[in-house]
Amino acid sequence: MKHPFGASQQFTPLPYEVDFTGFVSNTVVLHWMERLRVQLMAHYFPEVDLTAPNNFSVIRRAEVDYLRPIRFTDRLIGDAFI
């Protein structure tokens, strides 16, 4: 990751995340993005209680560029930044 305020995480698709065509479901990608968001919050704002209702952060927009289909055997690196 080249961004100074970022996080990276490896993702390995699990069997239940793959649809009948053999590709990862689109909803899984949003789940992975949420995991990256929580990782960013925990790393850069450790003093904030992420479980407190007044500290919930909300993703108001998500943009995904699907460069190719993701299959069960793929290994991916997710990057997020503030």
PyMOL CGO cylinders between C-alpha atoms (Angstrom):
from pymol import cmd
from pymol.cgo import CYLINDER

trace = [
    CYLINDER, 0.00, 0.00, 0.00, 1.44, 3.37, -1.02, 0.3, 1, 1, 1, 1, 1, 1,
    CYLINDER, 1.44, 3.37, -1.02, -1.02, 5.58, 0.83, 0.3, 1, 1, 1, 1, 1, 1,
    CYLINDER, -1.02, 5.58, 0.83, 0.27, 6.86, 4.21, 0.3, 1, 1, 1, 1, 1, 1,
    CYLINDER, 0.27, 6.86, 4.21, -3.03, 6.20, 6.02, 0.3, 1, 1, 1, 1, 1, 1,
    CYLINDER, -3.03, 6.20, 6.02, -4.01, 2.83, 4.69, 0.3, 1, 1, 1, 1, 1, 1,
    CYLINDER, -4.01, 2.83, 4.69, -4.59, -0.79, 5.51, 0.3, 1, 1, 1, 1, 1, 1,
    CYLINDER, -4.59, -0.79, 5.51, -4.13, -4.00, 3.58, 0.3, 1, 1, 1, 1, 1, 1,
    CYLINDER, -4.13, -4.00, 3.58, -5.58, -7.41, 4.19, 0.3, 1, 1, 1, 1, 1, 1,
    CYLINDER, -5.58, -7.41, 4.19, -5.42, -10.72, 2.35, 0.3, 1, 1, 1, 1, 1, 1,
    CYLINDER, -5.42, -10.72, 2.35, -8.73, -12.35, 1.48, 0.3, 1, 1, 1, 1, 1, 1,
    CYLINDER, -8.73, -12.35, 1.48, -9.30, -15.95, 0.52, 0.3, 1, 1, 1, 1, 1, 1,
    CYLINDER, -9.30, -15.95, 0.52, -12.80, -16.70, -0.76, 0.3, 1, 1, 1, 1, 1, 1,
    CYLINDER, -12.80, -16.70, -0.76, -14.58, -19.31, 1.32, 0.3, 1, 1, 1, 1, 1, 1,
    CYLINDER, -14.58, -19.31, 1.32, -16.82, -22.00, -0.22, 0.3, 1, 1, 1, 1, 1, 1,
    CYLINDER, -16.82, -22.00, -0.22, -20.06, -20.37, 0.97, 0.3, 1, 1, 1, 1, 1, 1,
    CYLINDER, -20.06, -20.37, 0.97, -19.04, -17.04, -0.63, 0.3, 1, 1, 1, 1, 1, 1,
    CYLINDER, -19.04, -17.04, -0.63, -19.05, -18.55, -4.11, 0.3, 1, 1, 1, 1, 1, 1,
    CYLINDER, -19.05, -18.55, -4.11, -22.26, -18.69, -6.14, 0.3, 1, 1, 1, 1, 1, 1,
    CYLINDER, -22.26, -18.69, -6.14, -23.44, -21.48, -8.42, 0.3, 1, 1, 1, 1, 1, 1,
    CYLINDER, -23.44, -21.48, -8.42, -21.41, -20.12, -11.35, 0.3, 1, 1, 1, 1, 1, 1,
    CYLINDER, -21.41, -20.12, -11.35, -18.15, -20.53, -9.42, 0.3, 1, 1, 1, 1, 1, 1,
    CYLINDER, -18.15, -20.53, -9.42, -17.56, -16.82, -8.81, 0.3, 1, 1, 1, 1, 1, 1,
    CYLINDER, -17.56, -16.82, -8.81, -17.56, -14.86, -5.56, 0.3, 1, 1, 1, 1, 1, 1,
    CYLINDER, -17.56, -14.86, -5.56, -20.87, -13.13, -4.86, 0.3, 1, 1, 1, 1, 1, 1,
    CYLINDER, -20.87, -13.13, -4.86, -20.91, -9.34, -5.25, 0.3, 1, 1, 1, 1, 1, 1,
    CYLINDER, -20.91, -9.34, -5.25, -22.11, -8.95, -1.65, 0.3, 1, 1, 1, 1, 1, 1,
    CYLINDER, -22.11, -8.95, -1.65, -18.93, -10.59, -0.38, 0.3, 1, 1, 1, 1, 1, 1,
    CYLINDER, -18.93, -10.59, -0.38, -16.82, -7.77, -1.77, 0.3, 1, 1, 1, 1, 1, 1,
    CYLINDER, -16.82, -7.77, -1.77, -18.77, -5.26, 0.33, 0.3, 1, 1, 1, 1, 1, 1,
    CYLINDER, -18.77, -5.26, 0.33, -18.23, -7.48, 3.39, 0.3, 1, 1, 1, 1, 1, 1,
    CYLINDER, -18.23, -7.48, 3.39, -14.48, -7.42, 2.72, 0.3, 1, 1, 1, 1, 1, 1,
    CYLINDER, -14.48, -7.42, 2.72, -14.60, -3.63, 2.39, 0.3, 1, 1, 1, 1, 1, 1,
    CYLINDER, -14.60, -3.63, 2.39, -16.27, -3.41, 5.79, 0.3, 1, 1, 1, 1, 1, 1,
    CYLINDER, -16.27, -3.41, 5.79, -13.52, -5.54, 7.33, 0.3, 1, 1, 1, 1, 1, 1,
    CYLINDER, -13.52, -5.54, 7.33, -10.93, -3.14, 5.90, 0.3, 1, 1, 1, 1, 1, 1,
    CYLINDER, -10.93, -3.14, 5.90, -12.86, -0.16, 7.28, 0.3, 1, 1, 1, 1, 1, 1,
    CYLINDER, -12.86, -0.16, 7.28, -12.89, -1.66, 10.78, 0.3, 1, 1, 1, 1, 1, 1,
    CYLINDER, -12.89, -1.66, 10.78, -9.16, -2.40, 10.49, 0.3, 1, 1, 1, 1, 1, 1,
    CYLINDER, -9.16, -2.40, 10.49, -8.50, 1.24, 9.54, 0.3, 1, 1, 1, 1, 1, 1,
    CYLINDER, -8.50, 1.24, 9.54, -10.58, 2.54, 12.44, 0.3, 1, 1, 1, 1, 1, 1,
    CYLINDER, -10.58, 2.54, 12.44, -8.89, 0.23, 14.96, 0.3, 1, 1, 1, 1, 1, 1,
    CYLINDER, -8.89, 0.23, 14.96, -5.41, 1.17, 13.74, 0.3, 1, 1, 1, 1, 1, 1,
    CYLINDER, -5.41, 1.17, 13.74, -5.73, 4.94, 13.32, 0.3, 1, 1, 1, 1, 1, 1,
    CYLINDER, -5.73, 4.94, 13.32, -8.33, 5.64, 16.02, 0.3, 1, 1, 1, 1, 1, 1,
    CYLINDER, -8.33, 5.64, 16.02, -7.60, 3.08, 18.79, 0.3, 1, 1, 1, 1, 1, 1,
    CYLINDER, -7.60, 3.08, 18.79, -8.97, 5.36, 21.50, 0.3, 1, 1, 1, 1, 1, 1,
    CYLINDER, -8.97, 5.36, 21.50, -12.45, 5.32, 19.96, 0.3, 1, 1, 1, 1, 1, 1,
    CYLINDER, -12.45, 5.32, 19.96, -14.85, 2.69, 21.30, 0.3, 1, 1, 1, 1, 1, 1,
    CYLINDER, -14.85, 2.69, 21.30, -16.12, 1.25, 18.02, 0.3, 1, 1, 1, 1, 1, 1,
    CYLINDER, -16.12, 1.25, 18.02, -18.98, -0.54, 19.79, 0.3, 1, 1, 1, 1, 1, 1,
    CYLINDER, -18.98, -0.54, 19.79, -20.53, 2.64, 21.20, 0.3, 1, 1, 1, 1, 1, 1,
    CYLINDER, -20.53, 2.64, 21.20, -23.65, 3.68, 19.23, 0.3, 1, 1, 1, 1, 1, 1,
    CYLINDER, -23.65, 3.68, 19.23, -22.48, 7.30, 18.92, 0.3, 1, 1, 1, 1, 1, 1,
    CYLINDER, -22.48, 7.30, 18.92, -19.21, 6.13, 17.32, 0.3, 1, 1, 1, 1, 1, 1,
    CYLINDER, -19.21, 6.13, 17.32, -20.62, 4.02, 14.54, 0.3, 1, 1, 1, 1, 1, 1,
    CYLINDER, -20.62, 4.02, 14.54, -19.25, 5.01, 11.18, 0.3, 1, 1, 1, 1, 1, 1,
    CYLINDER, -19.25, 5.01, 11.18, -21.31, 4.42, 8.10, 0.3, 1, 1, 1, 1, 1, 1,
    CYLINDER, -21.31, 4.42, 8.10, -20.24, 3.70, 4.57, 0.3, 1, 1, 1, 1, 1, 1,
    CYLINDER, -20.24, 3.70, 4.57, -22.40, 6.01, 2.53, 0.3, 1, 1, 1, 1, 1, 1,
    CYLINDER, -22.40, 6.01, 2.53, -20.92, 5.09, -0.81, 0.3, 1, 1, 1, 1, 1, 1,
    CYLINDER, -20.92, 5.09, -0.81, -18.97, 2.15, -2.15, 0.3, 1, 1, 1, 1, 1, 1,
    CYLINDER, -18.97, 2.15, -2.15, -17.35, 1.93, -5.56, 0.3, 1, 1, 1, 1, 1, 1,
    CYLINDER, -17.35, 1.93, -5.56, -15.97, -1.31, -6.91, 0.3, 1, 1, 1, 1, 1, 1,
    CYLINDER, -15.97, -1.31, -6.91, -14.13, -1.81, -10.16, 0.3, 1, 1, 1, 1, 1, 1,
    CYLINDER, -14.13, -1.81, -10.16, -14.50, -5.45, -11.09, 0.3, 1, 1, 1, 1, 1, 1,
    CYLINDER, -14.50, -5.45, -11.09, -11.40, -6.14, -13.15, 0.3, 1, 1, 1, 1, 1, 1,
    CYLINDER, -11.40, -6.14, -13.15, -12.04, -9.85, -13.44, 0.3, 1, 1, 1, 1, 1, 1,
    CYLINDER, -12.04, -9.85, -13.44, -14.19, -12.50, -11.76, 0.3, 1, 1, 1, 1, 1, 1,
    CYLINDER, -14.19, -12.50, -11.76, -13.02, -13.82, -8.40, 0.3, 1, 1, 1, 1, 1, 1,
    CYLINDER, -13.02, -13.82, -8.40, -12.98, -17.59, -8.04, 0.3, 1, 1, 1, 1, 1, 1,
    CYLINDER, -12.98, -17.59, -8.04, -12.83, -19.87, -5.02, 0.3, 1, 1, 1, 1, 1, 1,
    CYLINDER, -12.83, -19.87, -5.02, -9.12, -20.62, -5.55, 0.3, 1, 1, 1, 1, 1, 1,
    CYLINDER, -9.12, -20.62, -5.55, -8.01, -16.96, -5.82, 0.3, 1, 1, 1, 1, 1, 1,
    CYLINDER, -8.01, -16.96, -5.82, -5.99, -15.12, -3.19, 0.3, 1, 1, 1, 1, 1, 1,
    CYLINDER, -5.99, -15.12, -3.19, -6.60, -11.38, -3.03, 0.3, 1, 1, 1, 1, 1, 1,
    CYLINDER, -6.60, -11.38, -3.03, -5.14, -8.32, -1.35, 0.3, 1, 1, 1, 1, 1, 1,
    CYLINDER, -5.14, -8.32, -1.35, -7.60, -5.63, -0.31, 0.3, 1, 1, 1, 1, 1, 1,
    CYLINDER, -7.60, -5.63, -0.31, -6.36, -2.08, 0.18, 0.3, 1, 1, 1, 1, 1, 1,
    CYLINDER, -6.36, -2.08, 0.18, -8.23, 0.79, 1.85, 0.3, 1, 1, 1, 1, 1, 1,
    CYLINDER, -8.23, 0.79, 1.85, -7.18, 4.27, 2.82, 0.3, 1, 1, 1, 1, 1, 1,
    CYLINDER, -7.18, 4.27, 2.82, -8.48, 7.31, 4.58, 0.3, 1, 1, 1, 1, 1, 1,
]
cmd.load_cgo(trace, "trace")
